[in-house]
């Protein structure tokens, strides 16, 4: 196996006869099964061999002894005189980069090893003090997984706030503590975000009282943040800015071909980031030139005529860009492991090209392109009902906000008394 990574026989022998040689080969086999390239894996081997020699010199005799030598080796490795300095600042510290590579191998060869680089924030905060809360949200209230993520996000912040205040026991909560959390950084947050935070906290406090974790119900003290409908103007970009953004996509690269198809889907059909990420090869009906978008936010599916421009961009990506894989998802990551692209990545790619084109817009992301699609339909004279059906709104009330950007109607109101418009 090592012969596939290194040309020189002496290099292969040096690795194979190292005392952690079997561990390195076991680790490489695991990563190869996950789809990592050989060149990527070969870069990891030298540092693992050096780590094994360092640990053996310091007294390590078994694989179980290795974890305690990770930190000392990482510190000595980055301080070595021969280390080349990067011109651009690294995304993370060199010490952490070395640790992550070594700990990745230790997770494979050392039973029950976790390592501090993999310490992730719990998806279920307060799991030790209210262990059944998320089960209650899922089974009794029937909340979706995405909604549970919002609850987890806000309650993690609440838990961190309590830790700053030195409060561990939930019985020590008071209206002053709850109010302090709600007002903490409130000036920096959007009203809609604060509204969701209040809802999550109110439900959590009511649950604690129901389960007798707290002696009194503090949920009544969490006031709802007022959020006014139609208070904002949808963020959209002009046709010239759309051309400017698309011109900044390098379609000679794999990433560029994939991102170009994604941007056209967002602009042409006003799809949400989740809907783009969920598209599969089965959603493309080439025989009838149809694009089917299943499981939309409104609970239905939509079939669109497949635009020739969008179809050509997708074909270009499929022929010379999409990795060869058994996955049926349309858009995949270009780096290993090549799994389906996420809705977060879709939004980030849209934001990347908006910033690259120098387009100033509040909260850049994929939804800006969705608003741009709706703006184009308004200018084409579509009714709000037609627009809502096209972009998959659950309720006509969701489309009313776009009446504020109907410039033709606004001009009529400004020039006359408005009675005919009304």
Beta strands, then each sheet from edge to edge (+ up, - down):
strand 1: 284-285
strand 2: 290-293
strand 3: 302-305
sheet 1: 1+ 2- 3+
end
